[in-house]
């Protein structure tokens, strides 16, 4: 019987190096999960570019300074 993969969310605000590590581990099967959503508070965060390759949904949070 195949188990359903857990959905995960990742919060980013910069280049997304930790996100890339998660993506890499999902791709090689070390993490048995699905990258369901990536949330960033910065529109120009490079991590969003990384996330577009695998995430089901991207969310940008606009905050009032």
Residue frames as qw, qx, qy, qz and C-alpha x, y, z in Angstrom:
[[0.000, 0.890, 0.456, 0.000, 0.00, 0.00, 0.00],
 [0.422, 0.380, -0.013, 0.823, 1.38, 3.43, -0.99],
 [0.273, -0.642, -0.458, 0.551, 1.32, 6.06, 1.74],
 [0.218, 0.907, 0.235, 0.274, 0.25, 9.60, 0.91],
 [0.521, 0.173, -0.219, 0.807, 3.06, 12.11, 1.15],
 [0.240, -0.738, -0.413, 0.477, 2.70, 14.83, 3.77],
 [0.296, 0.821, 0.170, 0.458, 2.37, 18.39, 2.53],
 [0.541, -0.435, -0.215, 0.687, 4.88, 20.89, 3.87],
 [0.156, 0.962, 0.139, 0.175, 5.12, 24.68, 3.85],
 [0.672, -0.093, -0.085, 0.730, 8.37, 26.64, 3.85],
 [0.051, -0.976, -0.151, 0.151, 8.82, 30.26, 4.92],
 [0.689, 0.118, 0.123, 0.705, 11.52, 32.26, 3.14],
 [0.009, -0.950, -0.143, 0.276, 12.76, 35.84, 2.96],
 [0.125, -0.761, 0.476, 0.421, 15.97, 35.64, 0.96],
 [0.261, 0.497, -0.719, -0.410, 17.95, 33.49, -1.42],
 [0.904, -0.001, 0.003, -0.428, 16.30, 30.25, -0.37],
 [0.297, 0.491, -0.817, 0.055, 19.40, 28.13, 0.23],
 [0.345, -0.084, 0.836, -0.420, 17.62, 26.14, 2.95],
 [0.737, 0.390, 0.206, -0.513, 14.64, 25.76, 0.62],
 [0.571, 0.563, -0.550, -0.232, 16.98, 24.44, -2.09],
 [0.016, -0.320, 0.921, -0.223, 18.29, 21.84, 0.32],
 [0.576, 0.174, 0.620, -0.503, 14.73, 20.72, 1.04],
 [0.706, 0.541, -0.128, -0.438, 13.98, 20.58, -2.71],
 [0.347, 0.532, -0.769, -0.068, 17.12, 18.52, -3.35],
 [0.203, -0.157, 0.906, -0.336, 16.24, 16.06, -0.58],
 [0.692, 0.328, 0.373, -0.524, 12.70, 15.66, -1.89],
 [0.631, 0.588, -0.365, -0.351, 13.98, 14.98, -5.41],
 [0.329, 0.414, -0.847, 0.054, 16.40, 12.25, -4.29],
 [0.731, -0.293, -0.559, -0.259, 13.82, 10.67, -1.99],
 [0.371, 0.052, -0.670, 0.642, 15.41, 11.47, 1.37],
 [0.272, 0.148, 0.417, -0.854, 12.37, 13.54, 2.33],
 [0.014, 0.345, 0.902, 0.260, 9.07, 11.78, 1.73],
 [0.091, 0.654, 0.463, -0.591, 6.89, 14.86, 1.41],
 [0.364, 0.635, 0.472, 0.491, 5.39, 17.31, -1.06],
 [0.204, -0.189, -0.113, 0.954, 6.33, 20.99, -1.14],
 [0.111, 0.687, 0.717, 0.044, 2.80, 22.36, -1.04],
 [0.044, 0.964, 0.196, 0.177, 3.42, 26.04, -0.39],
 [0.574, -0.013, -0.156, 0.803, 6.27, 28.51, -0.10],
 [0.141, -0.933, -0.331, -0.020, 5.57, 31.77, 1.71],
 [0.546, 0.084, -0.070, 0.830, 7.72, 34.89, 1.46],
 [0.110, -0.851, -0.333, 0.392, 7.48, 38.40, 2.83],
 [0.120, -0.634, 0.349, 0.680, 9.76, 39.76, 0.08],
 [0.728, 0.603, 0.137, -0.297, 8.63, 39.99, -3.53],
 [0.489, 0.742, -0.456, -0.043, 12.20, 39.85, -4.87],
 [0.618, -0.472, 0.624, -0.078, 13.35, 36.90, -2.75],
 [0.344, 0.447, -0.750, -0.345, 15.34, 34.59, -5.02],
 [0.262, -0.028, 0.932, -0.250, 13.91, 31.69, -3.07],
 [0.623, 0.451, 0.327, -0.549, 10.64, 32.27, -4.95],
 [0.511, 0.571, -0.528, -0.366, 12.45, 31.48, -8.21],
 [0.051, 0.265, -0.958, 0.096, 13.70, 28.24, -6.66],
 [0.425, 0.169, 0.722, -0.519, 10.21, 27.46, -5.35],
 [0.617, 0.445, -0.104, -0.640, 8.51, 27.81, -8.74],
 [0.339, 0.372, -0.832, -0.233, 10.26, 24.64, -9.87],
 [0.287, -0.056, -0.948, 0.122, 8.53, 22.39, -7.34],
 [0.151, 0.205, 0.618, -0.744, 6.00, 24.12, -5.11],
 [0.113, 0.550, 0.805, 0.190, 2.29, 23.77, -5.77],
 [0.066, -0.917, -0.343, -0.192, 1.58, 27.28, -4.54],
 [0.446, 0.116, -0.222, 0.859, 3.53, 30.47, -3.84],
 [0.236, -0.874, -0.423, -0.024, 2.29, 33.10, -1.42],
 [0.368, 0.323, -0.166, 0.856, 3.70, 36.61, -1.05],
 [0.339, -0.743, -0.515, 0.261, 2.84, 38.36, 2.20],
 [0.220, 0.588, 0.017, 0.778, 2.81, 42.14, 1.90],
 [0.472, -0.581, -0.509, 0.424, 3.31, 43.76, 5.27],
 [0.021, 0.938, 0.102, 0.330, 2.89, 47.37, 6.27],
 [0.604, 0.155, -0.386, 0.680, 6.15, 48.86, 7.58]]
